[in-house]
Amino acid sequence: MPQILWRETARSCVGAVDDREMLVRIEKLPQIPQRPMTVRAHSPVGVAVVLWCGDPEEAAGNHLVEWTVDQDILWGRNTQPAALAAPGLWQEGDRVVMRGQLHLTEDGAAYLHVGDSSILFDLASPIPASVDRTWVEVSVEAENVALYPYRI
């Protein structure tokens, strides 16, 4: 069982599984006043616009980051089997799609291994045990995906 690293945030208790973080190039985007900061994240497995939870002045550039998703997995609704067995990240309108290997945990949660990073999810509905360690795609609202710069 991988070690789960937890961090308390203003939004919720979220975490990343495994101690390997993903190196991404962050591109600053024009901002809307009074809204959370969004950035374009260029990762080894794809590109998406997500929330930036680090110092706005330090956003642009290369960062080791932790990915967090504040949305549960709903099997058959926002999560389904992937047609391709390869990690991926992309934007579809106002949603971010992550493709990776889904791992079910003993405590009723799951994590998605995407490239060199793993993202912890809660399960909003039961998931068939047969999908453990299979390739899936998870589609979530972009406003629920955030990057935290990882500092050693």
OpenMM code with the backbone's topology and positions (N, CA, C; nanometers):
from openmm import Vec3, app, unit

residues = "MET PRO GLN ILE LEU TRP ARG GLU THR ALA ARG SER CYS VAL GLY ALA VAL ASP ASP ARG GLU MET LEU VAL ARG ILE GLU LYS LEU PRO GLN ILE PRO GLN ARG PRO MET THR VAL ARG ALA HIS SER PRO VAL GLY VAL ALA VAL VAL LEU TRP CYS GLY ASP PRO GLU GLU ALA ALA GLY ASN HIS LEU VAL GLU TRP THR VAL ASP GLN ASP ILE LEU TRP GLY ARG ASN THR GLN PRO ALA ALA LEU ALA ALA PRO GLY LEU TRP GLN GLU GLY ASP ARG VAL VAL MET ARG GLY GLN LEU HIS LEU THR GLU ASP GLY ALA ALA TYR LEU HIS VAL GLY ASP SER SER ILE LEU PHE ASP LEU ALA SER PRO ILE PRO ALA SER VAL ASP ARG THR TRP VAL GLU VAL SER VAL GLU ALA GLU ASN VAL ALA LEU TYR PRO TYR ARG ILE".split()
positions = [
    Vec3(0.0849, -0.1187, 0.0000),
    Vec3(0.0000, 0.0000, 0.0000),
    Vec3(0.0885, 0.1237, 0.0000),
    Vec3(0.0720, 0.2164, -0.0946),
    Vec3(0.1529, 0.3374, -0.0963),
    Vec3(0.1215, 0.4251, 0.0240),
    Vec3(0.2179, 0.5019, 0.0629),
    Vec3(0.1961, 0.5968, 0.1712),
    Vec3(0.1116, 0.7116, 0.1188),
    Vec3(0.0161, 0.7566, 0.1984),
    Vec3(-0.0684, 0.8686, 0.1582),
    Vec3(-0.0218, 0.9918, 0.2331),
    Vec3(0.0113, 1.0964, 0.1592),
    Vec3(0.0546, 1.2225, 0.2170),
    Vec3(-0.0644, 1.3171, 0.2189),
    Vec3(-0.1001, 1.3683, 0.3346),
    Vec3(-0.2168, 1.4553, 0.3474),
    Vec3(-0.1736, 1.5979, 0.3724),
    Vec3(-0.2501, 1.6913, 0.3222),
    Vec3(-0.2274, 1.8320, 0.3463),
    Vec3(-0.3640, 1.8979, 0.3620),
    Vec3(-0.3793, 1.9803, 0.4631),
    Vec3(-0.5048, 2.0522, 0.4861),
    Vec3(-0.5040, 2.1777, 0.3990),
    Vec3(-0.6114, 2.2019, 0.3265),
    Vec3(-0.6244, 2.3225, 0.2458),
    Vec3(-0.7506, 2.3960, 0.2884),
    Vec3(-0.7670, 2.5146, 0.2364),
    Vec3(-0.8864, 2.5926, 0.2682),
    Vec3(-1.0112, 2.5276, 0.2090),
    Vec3(-0.9963, 2.4497, 0.1022),
    Vec3(-1.1116, 2.3905, 0.0350),
    Vec3(-1.1531, 2.2598, 0.0994),
    Vec3(-1.0571, 2.1739, 0.1286),
    Vec3(-1.0894, 2.0435, 0.1848),
    Vec3(-0.9608, 1.9721, 0.2196),
    Vec3(-0.9742, 1.8556, 0.2786),
    Vec3(-0.8573, 1.7731, 0.3065),
    Vec3(-0.8292, 1.6921, 0.1814),
    Vec3(-0.7176, 1.7203, 0.1165),
    Vec3(-0.6835, 1.6533, -0.0076),
    Vec3(-0.5446, 1.5956, 0.0055),
    Vec3(-0.5101, 1.5078, -0.0832),
    Vec3(-0.3778, 1.4488, -0.0717),
    Vec3(-0.3277, 1.3932, -0.2017),
    Vec3(-0.2025, 1.3548, -0.1991),
    Vec3(-0.1409, 1.2894, -0.3122),
    Vec3(-0.0835, 1.1583, -0.2622),
    Vec3(-0.0864, 1.0585, -0.3447),
    Vec3(-0.0320, 0.9300, -0.3093),
    Vec3(0.1062, 0.9205, -0.3722),
    Vec3(0.2015, 0.8610, -0.2989),
    Vec3(0.3364, 0.8439, -0.3486),
    Vec3(0.4113, 0.9751, -0.3286),
    Vec3(0.5419, 0.9668, -0.3191),
    Vec3(0.6179, 1.0884, -0.2959),
    Vec3(0.6787, 1.1428, -0.4237),
    Vec3(0.6434, 1.0888, -0.5382),
    Vec3(0.6933, 1.1414, -0.6652),
    Vec3(0.5947, 1.2454, -0.7166),
    Vec3(0.6450, 1.3613, -0.7424),
    Vec3(0.5618, 1.4701, -0.7922),
    Vec3(0.5898, 1.4909, -0.9407),
    Vec3(0.5033, 1.5611, -1.0088),
    Vec3(0.5170, 1.5824, -1.1513),
    Vec3(0.5789, 1.7188, -1.1788),
    Vec3(0.6766, 1.7220, -1.2680),
    Vec3(0.7361, 1.8480, -1.3112),
    Vec3(0.6500, 1.9041, -1.4239),
    Vec3(0.6023, 2.0266, -1.4065),
    Vec3(0.5200, 2.0912, -1.5086),
    Vec3(0.5739, 2.2310, -1.5360),
    Vec3(0.5459, 2.2787, -1.6568),
    Vec3(0.5763, 2.4179, -1.6907),
    Vec3(0.4458, 2.4946, -1.6775),
    Vec3(0.4482, 2.5964, -1.5945),
    Vec3(0.3280, 2.6760, -1.5692),
    Vec3(0.3323, 2.8021, -1.6542),
    Vec3(0.2231, 2.8278, -1.7220),
    Vec3(0.2066, 2.9484, -1.8027),
    Vec3(0.0977, 3.0335, -1.7377),
    Vec3(0.1329, 3.1565, -1.7033),
    Vec3(0.0326, 3.2465, -1.6462),
    Vec3(-0.0688, 3.2846, -1.7535),
    Vec3(-0.1931, 3.3007, -1.7115),
    Vec3(-0.3009, 3.3413, -1.8005),
    Vec3(-0.3583, 3.4737, -1.7521),
    Vec3(-0.4262, 3.5485, -1.8400),
    Vec3(-0.4949, 3.6689, -1.7920),
    Vec3(-0.5926, 3.6307, -1.6816),
    Vec3(-0.5964, 3.7095, -1.5770),
    Vec3(-0.6772, 3.6763, -1.4596),
    Vec3(-0.8034, 3.7617, -1.4520),
    Vec3(-0.9055, 3.7040, -1.3921),
    Vec3(-1.0305, 3.7753, -1.3652),
    Vec3(-1.0244, 3.8188, -1.2188),
    Vec3(-1.0405, 3.9486, -1.1913),
    Vec3(-1.0347, 3.9948, -1.0518),
    Vec3(-1.1333, 3.9203, -0.9623),
    Vec3(-1.0932, 3.8972, -0.8378),
    Vec3(-1.1753, 3.8313, -0.7361),
    Vec3(-1.2038, 3.6852, -0.7674),
    Vec3(-1.1267, 3.6249, -0.8576),
    Vec3(-1.1418, 3.4831, -0.8905),
    Vec3(-1.0112, 3.4119, -0.8590),
    Vec3(-1.0161, 3.2820, -0.8274),
    Vec3(-0.8909, 3.2088, -0.8056),
    Vec3(-0.8017, 3.2153, -0.9299),
    Vec3(-0.6715, 3.2105, -0.9080),
    Vec3(-0.5764, 3.2197, -1.0182),
    Vec3(-0.5761, 3.0911, -1.1009),
    Vec3(-0.5892, 3.1064, -1.2321),
    Vec3(-0.5799, 2.9917, -1.3219),
    Vec3(-0.4507, 3.0011, -1.4016),
    Vec3(-0.3979, 2.8837, -1.4352),
    Vec3(-0.2752, 2.8736, -1.5139),
    Vec3(-0.2921, 2.7625, -1.6156),
    Vec3(-0.2082, 2.7656, -1.7181),
    Vec3(-0.2039, 2.6544, -1.8131),
    Vec3(-0.0853, 2.5683, -1.7714),
    Vec3(-0.1139, 2.4438, -1.7375),
    Vec3(-0.0104, 2.3507, -1.6931),
    Vec3(0.0291, 2.2610, -1.8098),
    Vec3(0.1581, 2.2670, -1.8452),
    Vec3(0.2143, 2.1830, -1.9507),
    Vec3(0.2891, 2.0690, -1.8822),
    Vec3(0.2311, 1.9496, -1.8824),
    Vec3(0.2901, 1.8342, -1.8146),
    Vec3(0.3474, 1.7374, -1.9183),
    Vec3(0.4229, 1.6377, -1.8735),
    Vec3(0.4733, 1.5375, -1.9677),
    Vec3(0.3633, 1.4566, -2.0362),
    Vec3(0.2405, 1.4583, -1.9813),
    Vec3(0.1326, 1.3776, -2.0385),
    Vec3(0.0216, 1.4613, -2.1004),
    Vec3(0.0353, 1.5949, -2.1019),
    Vec3(-0.0666, 1.6783, -2.1639),
    Vec3(-0.0748, 1.8167, -2.1024),
    Vec3(-0.1743, 1.8927, -2.1454),
    Vec3(-0.1905, 2.0329, -2.1069),
    Vec3(-0.3342, 2.0566, -2.0617),
    Vec3(-0.3501, 2.1368, -1.9549),
    Vec3(-0.4843, 2.1743, -1.9091),
    Vec3(-0.4773, 2.3052, -1.8319),
    Vec3(-0.5884, 2.3763, -1.8277),
    Vec3(-0.6015, 2.4985, -1.7486),
    Vec3(-0.6620, 2.4596, -1.6143),
    Vec3(-0.5914, 2.4935, -1.5060),
    Vec3(-0.6306, 2.4537, -1.3711),
    Vec3(-0.6046, 2.5685, -1.2744),
    Vec3(-0.6437, 2.5504, -1.1493),
    Vec3(-0.6190, 2.6506, -1.0464),
    Vec3(-0.4749, 2.6426, -0.9982),
    Vec3(-0.4158, 2.7566, -0.9657),
    Vec3(-0.2814, 2.7643, -0.9090),
    Vec3(-0.2950, 2.8023, -0.7622),
    Vec3(-0.2393, 2.7215, -0.6734),
    Vec3(-0.2505, 2.7445, -0.5297),
    Vec3(-0.1176, 2.7833, -0.4668),
    Vec3(-0.0269, 2.8322, -0.5463),
    Vec3(0.1008, 2.8811, -0.4963),
    Vec3(0.1052, 3.0320, -0.5019),
    Vec3(0.2217, 3.0867, -0.4787),
    Vec3(0.2426, 3.2314, -0.4847),
    Vec3(0.2199, 3.2788, -0.6286),
    Vec3(0.1272, 3.3710, -0.6508),
    Vec3(0.1001, 3.4177, -0.7873),
    Vec3(0.2231, 3.4767, -0.8555),
    Vec3(0.3099, 3.5385, -0.7782),
    Vec3(0.4295, 3.5996, -0.8356),
    Vec3(0.5303, 3.4954, -0.8835),
    Vec3(0.5210, 3.3735, -0.8310),
    Vec3(0.6156, 3.2681, -0.8669),
    Vec3(0.5540, 3.1638, -0.9600),
    Vec3(0.4371, 3.1911, -1.0139),
    Vec3(0.3658, 3.0892, -1.0915),
    Vec3(0.4378, 3.0503, -1.2201),
    Vec3(0.4779, 3.1470, -1.3011),
    Vec3(0.5376, 3.1157, -1.4313),
    Vec3(0.6695, 3.0419, -1.4132),
    Vec3(0.6869, 2.9352, -1.4920),
    Vec3(0.8118, 2.8603, -1.4884),
    Vec3(0.7884, 2.7132, -1.4625),
    Vec3(0.8969, 2.6426, -1.4353),
    Vec3(0.8905, 2.4989, -1.4096),
    Vec3(0.8762, 2.4733, -1.2607),
    Vec3(0.7851, 2.3822, -1.2256),
    Vec3(0.7581, 2.3506, -1.0853),
    Vec3(0.7330, 2.2012, -1.0672),
    Vec3(0.7784, 2.1483, -0.9544),
    Vec3(0.7291, 2.0195, -0.9075),
    Vec3(0.5972, 2.0509, -0.8398),
    Vec3(0.4915, 1.9777, -0.8745),
    Vec3(0.3595, 2.0092, -0.8208),
    Vec3(0.2888, 1.8852, -0.7702),
    Vec3(0.1944, 1.9084, -0.6812),
    Vec3(0.0976, 1.8081, -0.6391),
    Vec3(-0.0338, 1.8446, -0.7051),
    Vec3(-0.0972, 1.7462, -0.7659),
    Vec3(-0.2285, 1.7651, -0.8268),
    Vec3(-0.3341, 1.7291, -0.7235),
    Vec3(-0.4358, 1.8113, -0.7091),
    Vec3(-0.5484, 1.7784, -0.6227),
    Vec3(-0.6774, 1.7962, -0.7020),
    Vec3(-0.7728, 1.7112, -0.6726),
    Vec3(-0.9032, 1.7190, -0.7390),
    Vec3(-1.0090, 1.7158, -0.6302),
    Vec3(-1.0909, 1.8194, -0.6261),
    Vec3(-1.1961, 1.8318, -0.5263),
    Vec3(-1.3293, 1.7868, -0.5865),
    Vec3(-1.3300, 1.6642, -0.6370),
    Vec3(-1.4513, 1.6051, -0.6932),
    Vec3(-1.4374, 1.4541, -0.6815),
    Vec3(-1.5430, 1.3860, -0.6416),
    Vec3(-1.5398, 1.2420, -0.6229),
    Vec3(-1.5494, 1.1683, -0.7564),
    Vec3(-1.5046, 1.0446, -0.7551),
    Vec3(-1.5223, 0.9563, -0.8704),
    Vec3(-1.6645, 0.9017, -0.8684),
    Vec3(-1.7330, 0.9151, -0.9798),
    Vec3(-1.8673, 0.8597, -0.9994),
    Vec3(-1.8578, 0.7627, -1.1169),
    Vec3(-1.8436, 0.6350, -1.0860),
    Vec3(-1.8245, 0.5355, -1.1902),
    Vec3(-1.9412, 0.5388, -1.2888),
    Vec3(-1.9077, 0.5434, -1.4175),
    Vec3(-2.0090, 0.5473, -1.5227),
    Vec3(-2.0581, 0.6871, -1.5537),
    Vec3(-2.0244, 0.7862, -1.4704),
    Vec3(-2.0663, 0.9248, -1.4961),
    Vec3(-1.9463, 1.0121, -1.5289),
    Vec3(-1.8526, 1.0295, -1.4342),
    Vec3(-1.7336, 1.1088, -1.4664),
    Vec3(-1.6099, 1.0209, -1.4814),
    Vec3(-1.6270, 0.8906, -1.4680),
    Vec3(-1.5158, 0.7953, -1.4790),
    Vec3(-1.5617, 0.6740, -1.5584),
    Vec3(-1.4787, 0.6348, -1.6569),
    Vec3(-1.5101, 0.5172, -1.7375),
    Vec3(-1.3812, 0.4534, -1.7869),
    Vec3(-1.3905, 0.3291, -1.8359),
    Vec3(-1.2706, 0.2632, -1.8891),
    Vec3(-1.2104, 0.3448, -2.0032),
    Vec3(-1.0785, 0.3444, -2.0109),
    Vec3(-1.0083, 0.4169, -2.1173),
    Vec3(-0.9890, 0.3253, -2.2378),
    Vec3(-0.9982, 0.3831, -2.3564),
    Vec3(-0.9748, 0.3073, -2.4788),
    Vec3(-0.8253, 0.2904, -2.5049),
    Vec3(-0.7436, 0.3762, -2.4452),
    Vec3(-0.5995, 0.3750, -2.4659),
    Vec3(-0.5292, 0.3544, -2.3323),
    Vec3(-0.4328, 0.2647, -2.3268),
    Vec3(-0.3581, 0.2362, -2.2039),
    Vec3(-0.2311, 0.3201, -2.2002),
    Vec3(-0.2497, 0.4504, -2.1808),
    Vec3(-0.1375, 0.5436, -2.1721),
    Vec3(-0.1838, 0.6649, -2.0916),
    Vec3(-0.0945, 0.7234, -2.0103),
    Vec3(-0.1361, 0.8395, -1.9320),
    Vec3(-0.1675, 0.9582, -2.0221),
    Vec3(-0.2611, 1.0411, -1.9774),
    Vec3(-0.2974, 1.1587, -2.0554),
    Vec3(-0.3643, 1.2641, -1.9706),
    Vec3(-0.3571, 1.3870, -2.0187),
    Vec3(-0.4196, 1.5024, -1.9542),
    Vec3(-0.4596, 1.5988, -2.0645),
    Vec3(-0.5867, 1.6418, -2.0660),
    Vec3(-0.6299, 1.7379, -2.1655),
    Vec3(-0.7548, 1.8097, -2.1197),
    Vec3(-0.7864, 1.9149, -2.1930),
    Vec3(-0.9017, 1.9998, -2.1653),
    Vec3(-1.0124, 1.9658, -2.2636),
    Vec3(-1.1348, 1.9553, -2.2137),
    Vec3(-1.2541, 1.9428, -2.2977),
    Vec3(-1.3535, 2.0459, -2.2490),
    Vec3(-1.3524, 2.1631, -2.3099),
    Vec3(-1.4390, 2.2727, -2.2656),
    Vec3(-1.4017, 2.3150, -2.1253),
    Vec3(-1.4982, 2.3120, -2.0336),
    Vec3(-1.4723, 2.3533, -1.8951),
    Vec3(-1.4351, 2.2353, -1.8061),
    Vec3(-1.3939, 2.1239, -1.8672),
    Vec3(-1.3567, 2.0039, -1.7916),
    Vec3(-1.2121, 1.9659, -1.8206),
    Vec3(-1.1507, 1.9000, -1.7227),
    Vec3(-1.0173, 1.8439, -1.7375),
    Vec3(-1.0331, 1.6925, -1.7367),
    Vec3(-0.9699, 1.6266, -1.8323),
    Vec3(-0.9745, 1.4811, -1.8404),
    Vec3(-0.8358, 1.4269, -1.8075),
    Vec3(-0.8327, 1.3314, -1.7152),
    Vec3(-0.7086, 1.2662, -1.6751),
    Vec3(-0.7220, 1.1179, -1.7049),
    Vec3(-0.6240, 1.0640, -1.7771),
    Vec3(-0.6250, 0.9211, -1.8058),
    Vec3(-0.5080, 0.8570, -1.7318),
    Vec3(-0.5367, 0.7514, -1.6575),
    Vec3(-0.4323, 0.6828, -1.5831),
    Vec3(-0.4828, 0.5501, -1.5308),
    Vec3(-0.3992, 0.4863, -1.4501),
    Vec3(-0.4373, 0.3588, -1.3887),
    Vec3(-0.5039, 0.3868, -1.2550),
    Vec3(-0.6234, 0.3315, -1.2390),
    Vec3(-0.6998, 0.3491, -1.1166),
    Vec3(-0.6615, 0.2408, -1.0165),
    Vec3(-0.6338, 0.2818, -0.8933),
    Vec3(-0.5996, 0.1888, -0.7861),
    Vec3(-0.6992, 0.2089, -0.6726),
    Vec3(-0.7676, 0.1029, -0.6334),
    Vec3(-0.8616, 0.1081, -0.5219),
    Vec3(-0.7856, 0.0819, -0.3933),
    Vec3(-0.8188, 0.1556, -0.2863),
    Vec3(-0.7515, 0.1384, -0.1581),
    Vec3(-0.8399, 0.0581, -0.0634),
    Vec3(-0.7797, 0.0057, 0.0409),
    Vec3(-0.8532, -0.0754, 0.1375),
    Vec3(-0.9548, 0.0051, 0.2171),
    Vec3(-0.9334, 0.1365, 0.2269),
    Vec3(-1.0221, 0.2197, 0.3081),
    Vec3(-1.1348, 0.2839, 0.2278),
    Vec3(-1.1599, 0.2365, 0.1066),
    Vec3(-1.2737, 0.2849, 0.0297),
    Vec3(-1.2474, 0.4078, -0.0539),
    Vec3(-1.1236, 0.4416, -0.0756),
    Vec3(-1.0880, 0.5536, -0.1630),
    Vec3(-1.0206, 0.4952, -0.2879),
    Vec3(-0.9675, 0.5826, -0.3710),
    Vec3(-0.8964, 0.5393, -0.4909),
    Vec3(-0.7925, 0.6442, -0.5257),
    Vec3(-0.6916, 0.6024, -0.5997),
    Vec3(-0.6003, 0.7004, -0.6555),
    Vec3(-0.5751, 0.6677, -0.8007),
    Vec3(-0.5524, 0.7733, -0.8763),
    Vec3(-0.5284, 0.7615, -1.0194),
    Vec3(-0.3819, 0.7912, -1.0440),
    Vec3(-0.3108, 0.6940, -1.1005),
    Vec3(-0.1694, 0.7126, -1.1317),
    Vec3(-0.1609, 0.7651, -1.2748),
    Vec3(-0.1184, 0.8925, -1.2886),
    Vec3(-0.1102, 0.9608, -1.4170),
    Vec3(0.0356, 1.0015, -1.4378),
    Vec3(0.1045, 0.9371, -1.5279),
    Vec3(0.2457, 0.9685, -1.5485),
    Vec3(0.3237, 0.9413, -1.4205),
    Vec3(0.3963, 1.0427, -1.3738),
    Vec3(0.4763, 1.0294, -1.2517),
    Vec3(0.4049, 1.0826, -1.1286),
    Vec3(0.2757, 1.0995, -1.1350),
    Vec3(0.2015, 1.1564, -1.0235),
    Vec3(0.0775, 1.0730, -0.9956),
    Vec3(0.0361, 1.0744, -0.8694),
    Vec3(-0.0863, 1.0041, -0.8309),
    Vec3(-0.1791, 1.1011, -0.7602),
    Vec3(-0.3072, 1.0887, -0.7872),
    Vec3(-0.4067, 1.1809, -0.7340),
    Vec3(-0.5097, 1.1009, -0.6559),
    Vec3(-0.5311, 1.1406, -0.5310),
    Vec3(-0.6255, 1.0719, -0.4436),
    Vec3(-0.7671, 1.1195, -0.4716),
    Vec3(-0.8621, 1.0235, -0.4752),
    Vec3(-1.0035, 1.0533, -0.4959),
    Vec3(-1.0862, 0.9831, -0.3900),
    Vec3(-1.1990, 1.0432, -0.3550),
    Vec3(-1.3027, 0.9741, -0.2801),
    Vec3(-1.3965, 0.9107, -0.3822),
    Vec3(-1.4681, 0.8091, -0.3394),
    Vec3(-1.5621, 0.7405, -0.4271),
    Vec3(-1.7032, 0.7800, -0.3876),
    Vec3(-1.7779, 0.8388, -0.4804),
    Vec3(-1.9147, 0.8804, -0.4519),
    Vec3(-2.0123, 0.7641, -0.4688),
    Vec3(-1.9707, 0.6616, -0.5398),
    Vec3(-2.0541, 0.5434, -0.5608),
    Vec3(-1.9618, 0.4219, -0.5674),
    Vec3(-2.0168, 0.3043, -0.5439),
    Vec3(-1.9333, 0.1843, -0.5499),
    Vec3(-1.8703, 0.1659, -0.6880),
    Vec3(-1.7492, 0.1137, -0.6884),
    Vec3(-1.6774, 0.0855, -0.8123),
    Vec3(-1.6534, -0.0655, -0.8181),
    Vec3(-1.6760, -0.1269, -0.9324),
    Vec3(-1.6505, -0.2710, -0.9421),
    Vec3(-1.5038, -0.3020, -0.9104),
    Vec3(-1.4795, -0.4021, -0.8280),
    Vec3(-1.3425, -0.4407, -0.7917),
    Vec3(-1.2620, -0.4785, -0.9150),
    Vec3(-1.3277, -0.5194, -1.0207),
    Vec3(-1.2582, -0.5609, -1.1431),
    Vec3(-1.1853, -0.4463, -1.2126),
    Vec3(-1.2156, -0.3206, -1.1781),
    Vec3(-1.1481, -0.2082, -1.2439),
    Vec3(-1.0200, -0.1675, -1.1714),
    Vec3(-0.9909, -0.2302, -1.0579),
    Vec3(-0.8672, -0.1999, -0.9868),
    Vec3(-0.7478, -0.2254, -1.0791),
    Vec3(-0.6608, -0.1248, -1.0896),
    Vec3(-0.5378, -0.1299, -1.1701),
    Vec3(-0.5642, -0.1320, -1.3204),
    Vec3(-0.6815, -0.0860, -1.3622),
    Vec3(-0.7104, -0.0745, -1.5056),
    Vec3(-0.6981, 0.0714, -1.5467),
    Vec3(-0.6900, 0.0939, -1.6765),
    Vec3(-0.6802, 0.2294, -1.7309),
    Vec3(-0.8195, 0.2898, -1.7407),
    Vec3(-0.8335, 0.4113, -1.6854),
    Vec3(-0.9616, 0.4816, -1.6875),
    Vec3(-0.9397, 0.6276, -1.7254),
    Vec3(-1.0485, 0.6939, -1.7601),
    Vec3(-1.0490, 0.8384, -1.7812),
    Vec3(-1.1436, 0.8998, -1.6804),
    Vec3(-1.0958, 1.0030, -1.6120),
    Vec3(-1.1755, 1.0772, -1.5144),
    Vec3(-1.1922, 1.2181, -1.5699),
    Vec3(-1.3155, 1.2634, -1.5843),
    Vec3(-1.3468, 1.3966, -1.6364),
    Vec3(-1.4115, 1.4792, -1.5249),
    Vec3(-1.3453, 1.5885, -1.4862),
    Vec3(-1.3944, 1.6722, -1.3764),
    Vec3(-1.3963, 1.8189, -1.4187),
    Vec3(-1.4758, 1.8981, -1.3486),
    Vec3(-1.4805, 2.0404, -1.3775),
    Vec3(-1.3435, 2.1012, -1.3491),
    Vec3(-1.2950, 2.1828, -1.4421),
    Vec3(-1.1607, 2.2413, -1.4304),
    Vec3(-1.1441, 2.3201, -1.3009),
    Vec3(-1.2505, 2.3828, -1.2525),
    Vec3(-1.2408, 2.4617, -1.1297),
    Vec3(-1.2175, 2.3744, -1.0062),
    Vec3(-1.2254, 2.2438, -1.0216),
    Vec3(-1.2006, 2.1507, -0.9111),
    Vec3(-1.0615, 2.0872, -0.9170),
    Vec3(-0.9792, 2.1284, -1.0120),
    Vec3(-0.8444, 2.0744, -1.0257),
    Vec3(-0.7457, 2.1846, -0.9888),
    Vec3(-0.6562, 2.1539, -0.8950),
    Vec3(-0.5618, 2.2550, -0.8470),
    Vec3(-0.4204, 2.1997, -0.8407),
    Vec3(-0.3254, 2.2888, -0.8575),
    Vec3(-0.1840, 2.2557, -0.8455),
    Vec3(-0.1260, 2.3288, -0.7252),
    Vec3(-0.0502, 2.2545, -0.6466),
    Vec3(0.0225, 2.3110, -0.5334),
    Vec3(0.1708, 2.2914, -0.5597),
    Vec3(0.2502, 2.3975, -0.5563),
    Vec3(0.3940, 2.3780, -0.5747),
    Vec3(0.4479, 2.2926, -0.4597),
    Vec3(0.5325, 2.2003, -0.4942),
    Vec3(0.5893, 2.1067, -0.3984),
    Vec3(0.7287, 2.1552, -0.3613),
    Vec3(0.7501, 2.1755, -0.2346),
    Vec3(0.8802, 2.2208, -0.1875),
    Vec3(0.9412, 2.1134, -0.1009),
    Vec3(1.0657, 2.0839, -0.1264),
    Vec3(1.1357, 1.9798, -0.0502),
    Vec3(1.1908, 2.0392, 0.0784),
] * unit.nanometer
topology = app.Topology()
chain = topology.addChain("A")
for resn in residues:
    res = topology.addResidue(resn, chain)
    for name in ("N", "CA", "C"):
        topology.addAtom(name, app.Element.getBySymbol(name[0]), res)
